Amino acid sequence: MSTSSSSIAAGAKAASSFSAPSCPSILMDPTKRPHINNDNRQHFLSIGRFKPTPRFKFPTTKDGKTKRACQFSWFQKHEFIEYLEEKDALFCFDYCIIGKRNPWVHGEGSEDGICGWKNITQKIDCHVASAAQKAAMSGVAHLRKQQANRAKPINEQIGDIKKMERGKCAKERLLNREGLKMILSVILWLARQGLPLREHHELDDSPNNNRGNFLELLQFKLEDDPEKKQWFDSLPENSTYVLPPMQNMFIQIIADQVRAAVLQELNDGDLD
């Protein structure tokens, strides 16, 4: 067999031991990738990390009397780890995708990766727990989500947007309904107690900081319900929920309901 044929055979054998898309080796080598930026980030994310298949036999190194080697289980447990056979070293794919040259935190390793397998699991756990890696993982997850959305047909993307808008509208309707219930409960309580709803001066700069029973009691109840308070504070300035005409309309509705209930009881009763 010629030298060139031997090289081709060796290359084919090595390629079969690694799971990676068909692409130039320079793109898969973490030490030779060009600097990743906004223009090529999605491309390298599509290529994916370079990792061995289960049948790959990792080289061993001696640490005193102990032989150590990289383990395939690390790649199954951690989605961010990739491996370069030439250097027998690990790299962080997430770090690479967000544009970091140093592939590991806390100075463990360099642009040439991390090897020397003693205490490597602790080093990996330390890397996973670091704020930098958490931020990188979050960034890559967001990029993958964007990538998945781009891969969807346009009609599915439109459907997702409509679904999201429907959910938002449903939540807004529920908040409006619950907010109105609170307003009505305040009006009903004041009416039952025979107390006036309004004060002569209902602005924020009212004398003695008293804007009337209705507004003060409503504000008191909102303090115990942050979600409804946020809803109330976000109402537009032209909102009429708490204006006097709306209060009068609610009182009239309550009065009509009470009158109807009394008439129903009289009709159902035995007057003989």
Residue frames as qw, qx, qy, qz and C-alpha x, y, z in Angstrom:
[[0.000, 0.889, 0.457, 0.000, 0.00, 0.00, 0.00],
 [0.395, 0.532, -0.036, 0.748, 1.34, 3.47, -0.90],
 [0.233, -0.128, -0.471, 0.841, 1.98, 6.19, 1.67],
 [0.309, -0.083, -0.104, -0.942, -0.96, 8.25, 0.41],
 [0.643, -0.246, -0.619, -0.377, -3.25, 5.21, 0.58],
 [0.510, -0.225, -0.689, 0.463, -2.14, 4.53, 4.16],
 [0.019, -0.049, -0.267, 0.962, -2.88, 8.14, 5.14],
 [0.494, -0.159, -0.343, -0.783, -6.34, 7.95, 3.59],
 [0.659, -0.253, -0.705, -0.067, -7.10, 4.69, 5.41],
 [0.373, -0.185, -0.585, 0.696, -5.88, 6.09, 8.73],
 [0.167, -0.029, 0.055, -0.984, -7.97, 9.22, 8.22],
 [0.595, -0.222, -0.513, -0.578, -11.07, 7.17, 7.43],
 [0.599, -0.253, -0.721, 0.240, -10.55, 5.05, 10.56],
 [0.187, -0.128, -0.422, 0.878, -10.16, 8.14, 12.74],
 [0.330, -0.106, -0.178, -0.921, -13.23, 9.77, 11.22],
 [0.628, -0.267, -0.649, -0.337, -15.34, 6.69, 11.91],
 [0.510, -0.256, -0.670, 0.475, -14.41, 6.94, 15.58],
 [0.056, -0.238, -0.286, 0.927, -15.78, 10.43, 15.99],
 [0.180, 0.701, 0.690, 0.025, -19.31, 11.79, 15.70],
 [0.052, -0.578, 0.045, 0.813, -19.21, 14.96, 13.67],
 [0.636, 0.697, 0.231, -0.238, -20.79, 16.22, 10.45],
 [0.751, 0.243, 0.286, 0.543, -18.83, 16.04, 7.23],
 [0.070, 0.997, 0.005, 0.033, -16.78, 19.25, 7.18],
 [0.522, 0.615, -0.427, 0.409, -13.16, 20.40, 6.94],
 [0.726, -0.290, -0.498, 0.374, -11.12, 19.24, 9.94],
 [0.260, 0.199, -0.236, 0.915, -10.04, 22.79, 10.70],
 [0.435, -0.455, -0.153, -0.762, -13.64, 23.62, 11.60],
 [0.837, -0.393, -0.357, -0.134, -13.80, 20.72, 14.04],
 [0.662, 0.014, -0.410, 0.627, -10.43, 21.35, 15.70],
 [0.313, -0.886, -0.324, 0.105, -11.13, 23.61, 18.71],
 [0.509, -0.557, 0.138, 0.641, -7.57, 24.97, 18.50],
 [0.310, -0.016, 0.523, 0.794, -7.86, 25.96, 14.83],
 [0.134, 0.760, 0.630, 0.088, -11.39, 27.33, 14.58],
 [0.185, 0.450, 0.055, 0.872, -11.51, 30.96, 13.55],
 [0.042, 0.106, 0.534, -0.838, -12.74, 33.36, 16.20],
 [0.030, -0.542, -0.820, -0.182, -16.49, 32.88, 16.51],
 [0.057, 0.156, 0.150, -0.975, -18.59, 36.02, 16.18],
 [0.512, 0.405, 0.419, -0.631, -22.14, 37.04, 15.28],
 [0.510, 0.514, -0.412, -0.554, -21.50, 36.33, 11.60],
 [0.527, 0.266, -0.793, -0.150, -20.49, 32.66, 11.95],
 [0.319, -0.253, 0.731, -0.548, -21.88, 31.60, 15.34],
 [0.811, 0.157, 0.249, -0.505, -24.99, 29.84, 14.02],
 [0.713, 0.483, -0.486, -0.146, -22.86, 28.00, 11.46],
 [0.232, 0.383, -0.834, 0.323, -20.55, 26.50, 14.07],
 [0.528, -0.089, 0.579, -0.615, -23.50, 25.71, 16.32],
 [0.855, 0.291, -0.080, -0.421, -24.98, 23.71, 13.42],
 [0.546, 0.465, -0.693, 0.071, -21.72, 21.78, 12.99],
 [0.852, -0.480, -0.119, -0.174, -21.78, 20.80, 16.66],
 [0.414, -0.743, 0.524, -0.034, -19.11, 19.61, 19.04],
 [0.603, 0.442, -0.663, -0.037, -16.35, 17.15, 18.22],
 [0.615, -0.430, 0.549, -0.368, -16.63, 14.06, 20.37],
 [0.083, 0.273, -0.944, -0.164, -15.60, 10.39, 20.15],
 [0.777, -0.139, -0.370, -0.490, -18.01, 7.54, 19.60],
 [0.796, -0.480, 0.282, -0.236, -18.34, 4.79, 22.24],
 [0.975, 0.114, 0.040, 0.184, -15.98, 2.52, 20.28],
 [0.360, 0.796, -0.323, 0.365, -13.11, 4.99, 20.32],
 [0.834, -0.320, -0.270, 0.359, -10.18, 3.90, 22.50],
 [0.090, -0.977, 0.132, -0.140, -8.70, 6.78, 24.43],
 [0.601, 0.422, -0.517, 0.440, -4.92, 6.85, 24.91],
 [0.712, -0.646, -0.250, 0.118, -3.71, 6.26, 28.46],
 [0.221, 0.742, -0.390, 0.498, -1.23, 8.30, 30.44],
 [0.707, -0.205, -0.575, 0.357, 0.77, 7.22, 33.47],
 [0.254, -0.787, 0.166, -0.537, 0.43, 9.06, 36.78],
 [0.401, -0.509, 0.711, -0.274, 2.93, 7.26, 38.94],
 [0.197, -0.054, 0.977, 0.060, 1.72, 3.69, 39.02],
 [0.444, 0.520, 0.607, -0.405, -1.79, 4.67, 37.91],
 [0.198, 0.147, 0.643, 0.725, -2.92, 4.67, 34.30],
 [0.244, 0.581, 0.424, -0.650, -5.48, 7.32, 33.45],
 [0.175, 0.187, 0.671, 0.695, -7.52, 8.08, 30.35],
 [0.367, 0.032, -0.042, -0.929, -10.39, 10.20, 29.15],
 [0.255, 0.230, 0.916, -0.207, -13.84, 8.58, 29.65],
 [0.079, -0.313, -0.650, -0.688, -16.73, 8.49, 27.18],
 [0.260, -0.645, -0.703, 0.148, -19.22, 8.83, 30.06],
 [0.197, -0.462, -0.150, 0.852, -18.10, 12.44, 30.51],
 [0.078, 0.024, -0.481, -0.873, -19.44, 13.27, 27.05],
 [0.289, -0.458, -0.797, -0.268, -22.76, 11.60, 27.83],
 [0.336, -0.621, -0.546, 0.451, -23.14, 13.55, 31.07],
 [0.109, -0.689, -0.030, 0.716, -22.00, 16.96, 29.81],
 [0.608, 0.683, 0.394, 0.094, -23.24, 18.30, 26.48],
 [0.124, 0.974, -0.154, -0.110, -20.60, 21.04, 26.35],
 [0.533, -0.551, 0.574, 0.287, -17.48, 18.83, 26.38],
 [0.804, 0.576, -0.121, -0.080, -15.61, 18.17, 23.14],
 [0.774, -0.412, 0.401, 0.266, -12.38, 16.27, 22.51],
 [0.476, 0.782, -0.374, -0.149, -9.34, 16.64, 20.28],
 [0.989, -0.064, 0.019, 0.129, -7.45, 13.39, 19.67],
 [0.596, 0.598, -0.245, 0.477, -4.23, 15.11, 18.57],
 [0.003, -0.587, 0.455, -0.669, -3.81, 16.72, 21.96],
 [0.505, -0.300, -0.795, 0.151, -5.79, 14.15, 24.01],
 [0.074, -0.091, -0.374, 0.920, -7.50, 17.14, 25.59],
 [0.036, 0.676, 0.733, -0.070, -10.96, 18.42, 26.47],
 [0.070, 0.123, 0.114, 0.983, -12.51, 21.70, 25.40],
 [0.212, 0.502, 0.623, -0.562, -15.69, 23.58, 26.30],
 [0.249, 0.416, 0.665, 0.568, -17.89, 23.86, 23.21],
 [0.093, -0.880, -0.466, 0.028, -20.19, 26.43, 24.86],
 [0.360, -0.715, 0.102, 0.590, -17.24, 28.70, 25.64],
 [0.375, -0.052, 0.588, 0.715, -16.10, 28.40, 22.05],
 [0.147, 0.633, 0.677, 0.344, -19.56, 29.25, 20.64],
 [0.141, -0.940, -0.288, 0.116, -19.89, 32.46, 22.64],
 [0.433, 0.832, -0.139, 0.318, -16.43, 33.54, 21.48],
 [0.538, -0.768, 0.346, -0.004, -14.14, 32.68, 24.41],
 [0.546, 0.601, -0.583, 0.033, -10.62, 31.67, 23.46],
 [0.053, -0.343, 0.856, -0.383, -9.70, 30.11, 26.80],
 [0.590, -0.157, -0.652, -0.449, -11.80, 26.92, 26.85],
 [0.630, -0.377, -0.648, 0.201, -11.88, 26.44, 30.62],
 [0.273, -0.880, -0.009, -0.388, -12.43, 28.55, 33.73],
 [0.678, -0.711, 0.188, 0.016, -10.21, 29.11, 36.76],
 [0.059, 0.778, -0.610, -0.138, -7.05, 28.84, 34.66],
 [0.728, -0.116, 0.676, -0.001, -7.48, 25.10, 34.23],
 [0.669, 0.362, 0.542, 0.357, -5.95, 24.68, 30.82],
 [0.062, -0.517, 0.226, 0.823, -5.43, 27.14, 28.00],
 [0.594, 0.498, -0.210, -0.595, -6.21, 27.42, 24.32],
 [0.328, 0.325, -0.874, -0.154, -4.65, 23.95, 24.03],
 [0.758, -0.292, -0.456, -0.363, -7.44, 22.47, 26.17],
 [0.484, -0.570, 0.524, -0.407, -7.32, 20.58, 29.44],
 [0.827, 0.126, -0.546, -0.041, -5.81, 17.14, 29.99],
 [0.145, 0.287, -0.757, 0.568, -3.97, 15.33, 32.75],
 [0.551, -0.369, -0.578, -0.475, -6.90, 13.24, 33.94],
 [0.378, -0.205, -0.717, 0.548, -6.21, 13.33, 37.69],
 [0.011, 0.495, 0.513, -0.701, -9.15, 14.92, 39.53],
 [0.011, 0.104, 0.515, 0.851, -10.70, 15.80, 36.17],
 [0.227, -0.598, -0.737, -0.219, -14.28, 15.18, 37.33],
 [0.309, -0.685, -0.373, 0.545, -13.85, 17.75, 40.10],
 [0.183, -0.270, 0.263, 0.908, -12.47, 20.20, 37.56],
 [0.090, -0.337, -0.703, -0.620, -15.45, 19.61, 35.29],
 [0.299, -0.693, -0.648, 0.098, -17.89, 20.06, 38.18],
 [0.300, -0.552, -0.130, 0.767, -16.10, 23.27, 39.15],
 [0.078, -0.020, 0.485, 0.871, -16.43, 24.48, 35.56],
 [0.187, -0.514, -0.754, -0.363, -20.16, 23.63, 35.47],
 [0.348, -0.710, -0.521, 0.322, -20.78, 25.50, 38.74],
 [0.323, -0.224, 0.035, 0.919, -18.99, 28.65, 37.61],
 [0.280, 0.708, 0.308, -0.570, -21.01, 31.74, 36.75],
 [0.131, 0.541, -0.523, -0.646, -19.16, 32.05, 33.44],
 [0.004, -0.001, 0.955, 0.296, -20.15, 28.56, 32.29],
 [0.207, 0.545, 0.741, -0.334, -23.76, 29.02, 33.44],
 [0.251, 0.709, -0.006, -0.659, -23.91, 32.20, 31.35],
 [0.098, 0.376, -0.752, -0.532, -22.36, 30.37, 28.38],
 [0.115, 0.221, 0.968, 0.036, -24.82, 27.47, 28.66],
 [0.251, 0.665, 0.503, -0.492, -27.72, 29.91, 28.84],
 [0.198, 0.644, -0.305, -0.673, -26.44, 31.74, 25.78],
 [0.044, 0.181, -0.899, -0.397, -26.04, 28.53, 23.77],
 [0.193, 0.412, 0.870, -0.190, -29.52, 27.33, 24.79],
 [0.278, 0.717, 0.209, -0.605, -30.96, 30.63, 23.55],
 [0.157, 0.516, -0.596, -0.596, -29.06, 30.27, 20.26],
 [0.082, 0.057, 0.981, 0.168, -30.33, 26.71, 19.79],
 [0.267, 0.588, 0.657, -0.388, -33.90, 27.92, 20.37],
 [0.264, 0.702, -0.147, -0.645, -33.41, 30.63, 17.74],
 [0.051, 0.332, -0.833, -0.439, -31.96, 28.05, 15.38],
 [0.189, 0.281, 0.939, -0.062, -34.90, 25.69, 15.92],
 [0.307, 0.691, 0.391, -0.525, -37.37, 28.50, 15.24],
 [0.206, 0.611, -0.438, -0.626, -35.60, 29.38, 12.01],
 [0.042, -0.125, 0.951, 0.279, -35.82, 25.75, 10.91],
 [0.349, 0.444, 0.752, -0.341, -39.60, 25.75, 11.31],
 [0.215, 0.486, 0.608, 0.590, -41.80, 26.40, 8.27],
 [0.022, -0.207, 0.051, -0.977, -43.16, 29.94, 8.20],
 [0.570, -0.431, -0.401, -0.573, -46.73, 28.76, 8.87],
 [0.722, -0.367, -0.528, 0.257, -45.56, 27.02, 12.07],
 [0.351, -0.005, -0.269, 0.897, -43.71, 30.15, 13.17],
 [0.284, -0.326, -0.171, -0.886, -46.85, 32.21, 12.59],
 [0.702, -0.418, -0.525, -0.238, -48.84, 29.61, 14.52],
 [0.611, -0.225, -0.493, 0.577, -46.43, 29.83, 17.45],
 [0.092, 0.124, -0.109, 0.982, -46.73, 33.63, 17.48],
 [0.495, -0.378, -0.336, -0.707, -50.53, 33.46, 17.40],
 [0.730, -0.362, -0.575, 0.077, -50.53, 30.89, 20.19],
 [0.448, -0.107, -0.388, 0.798, -48.28, 33.11, 22.29],
 [0.140, -0.215, -0.058, -0.965, -50.52, 36.12, 21.63],
 [0.626, -0.414, -0.492, -0.441, -53.64, 34.14, 22.54],
 [0.670, -0.311, -0.551, 0.388, -52.02, 33.08, 25.79],
 [0.239, 0.009, -0.219, 0.946, -51.06, 36.69, 26.53],
 [0.352, -0.310, -0.254, -0.846, -54.59, 37.92, 25.77],
 [0.692, -0.405, -0.579, -0.145, -56.11, 35.20, 27.94],
 [0.542, -0.235, -0.479, 0.650, -53.87, 36.20, 30.85],
 [0.015, 0.113, -0.039, 0.993, -54.77, 39.87, 30.39],
 [0.519, -0.388, -0.432, -0.627, -58.49, 39.03, 30.34],
 [0.690, -0.379, -0.590, 0.178, -58.11, 37.02, 33.53],
 [0.376, -0.127, -0.334, 0.855, -56.25, 39.86, 35.25],
 [0.200, -0.242, -0.169, -0.934, -58.90, 42.38, 34.13],
 [0.631, -0.418, -0.542, -0.365, -61.65, 40.12, 35.46],
 [0.647, -0.345, -0.528, 0.428, -59.92, 39.58, 38.80],
 [0.219, 0.034, -0.161, 0.962, -59.17, 43.30, 39.09],
 [0.375, -0.347, -0.295, -0.808, -62.80, 44.20, 38.49],
 [0.680, -0.421, -0.599, -0.032, -63.87, 41.66, 41.11],
 [0.483, -0.220, -0.428, 0.732, -61.66, 43.43, 43.66],
 [0.053, -0.152, -0.051, -0.986, -63.11, 46.83, 42.71],
 [0.556, -0.388, -0.469, -0.566, -66.65, 45.47, 43.04],
 [0.652, -0.353, -0.615, 0.268, -65.88, 43.85, 46.39],
 [0.264, -0.086, -0.297, 0.914, -64.72, 47.24, 47.74],
 [0.299, -0.217, -0.219, -0.903, -67.85, 48.99, 46.47],
 [0.650, -0.363, -0.605, -0.283, -70.09, 46.24, 47.84],
 [0.549, -0.273, -0.582, 0.534, -68.44, 46.35, 51.28],
 [0.074, -0.021, -0.164, 0.983, -68.76, 50.15, 51.52],
 [0.446, -0.263, -0.387, -0.762, -72.40, 50.01, 50.37],
 [0.653, -0.356, -0.669, 0.000, -73.22, 47.31, 52.93],
 [0.455, -0.293, -0.463, 0.702, -71.66, 49.44, 55.68],
 [0.023, 0.912, 0.408, 0.016, -73.50, 52.55, 54.49],
 [0.447, -0.580, 0.135, 0.667, -70.24, 54.44, 53.98],
 [0.434, 0.850, -0.044, -0.296, -69.64, 57.08, 51.31],
 [0.890, 0.214, 0.174, 0.364, -67.30, 56.08, 48.51],
 [0.514, 0.555, 0.055, 0.651, -65.85, 59.45, 47.56],
 [0.393, -0.568, -0.223, 0.688, -64.15, 62.43, 49.12],
 [0.248, 0.921, 0.124, -0.272, -64.31, 66.02, 47.93],
 [0.193, 0.827, -0.505, -0.154, -60.64, 65.87, 46.91],
 [0.972, -0.037, 0.229, -0.024, -59.45, 62.54, 45.45],
 [0.581, 0.712, -0.351, 0.180, -56.07, 63.52, 43.99],
 [0.793, 0.003, -0.433, 0.429, -52.75, 62.29, 45.38],
 [0.254, 0.217, -0.336, 0.881, -52.20, 65.65, 47.08],
 [0.455, -0.645, -0.446, -0.421, -55.55, 65.57, 48.90],
 [0.256, -0.655, 0.396, -0.590, -55.66, 67.04, 52.44],
 [0.651, -0.400, 0.554, -0.331, -54.63, 64.62, 55.20],
 [0.087, 0.317, -0.905, -0.271, -53.65, 62.12, 52.46],
 [0.420, 0.277, 0.804, -0.318, -57.26, 60.92, 52.40],
 [0.155, 0.124, -0.579, -0.791, -58.66, 60.37, 48.90],
 [0.713, -0.058, -0.088, -0.693, -61.93, 58.86, 50.08],
 [0.734, -0.233, 0.582, -0.261, -63.05, 55.48, 51.36],
 [0.907, 0.393, 0.110, -0.102, -63.17, 53.77, 47.97],
 [0.563, 0.704, -0.383, 0.201, -59.68, 54.66, 46.73],
 [0.195, -0.647, 0.645, -0.358, -58.05, 54.22, 50.13],
 [0.803, -0.143, 0.515, -0.262, -59.63, 50.81, 50.79],
 [0.873, 0.488, -0.022, -0.016, -58.84, 49.65, 47.26],
 [0.328, 0.744, -0.521, 0.260, -55.21, 50.70, 47.68],
 [0.488, -0.495, 0.627, -0.351, -55.07, 48.89, 51.03],
 [0.914, 0.092, 0.359, -0.165, -56.29, 45.64, 49.44],
 [0.723, 0.657, -0.201, 0.072, -53.91, 45.98, 46.51],
 [0.071, -0.759, 0.612, -0.210, -50.92, 46.14, 48.86],
 [0.653, -0.257, 0.687, -0.188, -51.61, 42.49, 49.78],
 [0.808, 0.368, 0.457, 0.055, -51.82, 41.35, 46.15],
 [0.273, -0.542, 0.408, 0.682, -48.69, 42.33, 44.14],
 [0.314, 0.203, 0.767, 0.521, -50.01, 40.90, 40.86],
 [0.085, 0.805, 0.577, 0.111, -53.24, 42.94, 40.99],
 [0.232, -0.834, -0.018, 0.500, -51.31, 45.99, 42.18],
 [0.330, -0.261, 0.567, 0.708, -49.06, 45.70, 39.14],
 [0.197, 0.511, 0.744, 0.383, -52.17, 45.40, 36.96],
 [0.078, -0.894, -0.407, 0.170, -53.76, 48.44, 38.61],
 [0.298, -0.712, 0.190, 0.606, -50.58, 50.56, 38.33],
 [0.318, -0.094, 0.670, 0.664, -50.21, 49.64, 34.65],
 [0.302, 0.712, 0.634, -0.030, -53.70, 50.82, 33.70],
 [0.336, 0.405, 0.244, 0.814, -53.62, 53.69, 31.18],
 [0.047, -0.126, -0.331, 0.934, -54.32, 57.18, 32.46],
 [0.448, -0.033, -0.240, -0.861, -57.63, 57.29, 30.59],
 [0.313, -0.180, -0.932, 0.008, -58.84, 54.11, 32.28],
 [0.425, -0.418, -0.087, -0.798, -62.34, 54.52, 33.75],
 [0.586, -0.200, -0.781, 0.080, -62.40, 51.60, 36.20],
 [0.392, -0.400, -0.581, 0.590, -62.24, 53.79, 39.32],
 [0.016, -0.188, -0.101, -0.977, -63.80, 57.03, 38.06],
 [0.333, 0.152, 0.528, -0.766, -67.04, 58.27, 39.72],
 [0.671, 0.221, -0.232, -0.669, -69.28, 57.46, 36.69],
 [0.577, 0.158, -0.798, -0.079, -68.02, 53.88, 36.73],
 [0.026, 0.003, -0.803, 0.595, -68.54, 53.66, 40.51],
 [0.505, 0.172, 0.239, -0.811, -72.11, 54.88, 40.04],
 [0.683, 0.217, -0.515, -0.470, -72.71, 52.31, 37.31],
 [0.387, 0.097, -0.892, 0.211, -71.43, 49.49, 39.55],
 [0.187, 0.081, 0.635, -0.745, -73.64, 50.70, 42.42],
 [0.624, 0.205, -0.069, -0.751, -76.63, 50.75, 40.08],
 [0.617, 0.178, -0.735, -0.215, -75.88, 47.20, 38.91],
 [0.178, 0.016, -0.865, 0.469, -75.63, 46.03, 42.53],
 [0.378, 0.144, 0.386, -0.829, -78.91, 47.80, 43.39],
 [0.678, 0.201, -0.365, -0.606, -80.65, 46.17, 40.40],
 [0.504, 0.119, -0.855, 0.040, -79.38, 42.74, 41.50],
 [0.028, 0.057, 0.747, -0.662, -80.59, 43.29, 45.07],
 [0.525, 0.192, 0.112, -0.821, -84.01, 44.48, 43.83],
 [0.666, 0.189, -0.591, -0.415, -84.30, 41.48, 41.51],
 [0.332, 0.060, -0.898, 0.281, -83.37, 39.08, 44.34],
 [0.236, 0.117, 0.570, -0.778, -86.00, 40.65, 46.65],
 [0.634, 0.223, -0.147, -0.726, -88.71, 40.43, 43.97],
 [0.566, 0.173, -0.789, -0.168, -87.76, 36.79, 43.31],
 [0.114, -0.021, -0.857, 0.503, -88.14, 35.96, 47.01],
 [0.426, 0.198, 0.323, -0.822, -91.55, 37.68, 47.13],
 [0.658, 0.243, -0.417, -0.578, -92.71, 35.81, 44.02],
 [0.507, 0.124, -0.852, 0.041, -91.52, 32.49, 45.41],
 [0.059, -0.047, 0.727, -0.683, -93.06, 33.12, 48.86],
 [0.193, -0.518, -0.819, -0.154, -96.54, 32.15, 50.05],
 [0.044, -0.186, 0.135, -0.972, -98.47, 35.44, 50.63],
 [0.544, -0.442, -0.541, -0.464, -101.84, 33.76, 51.53]]
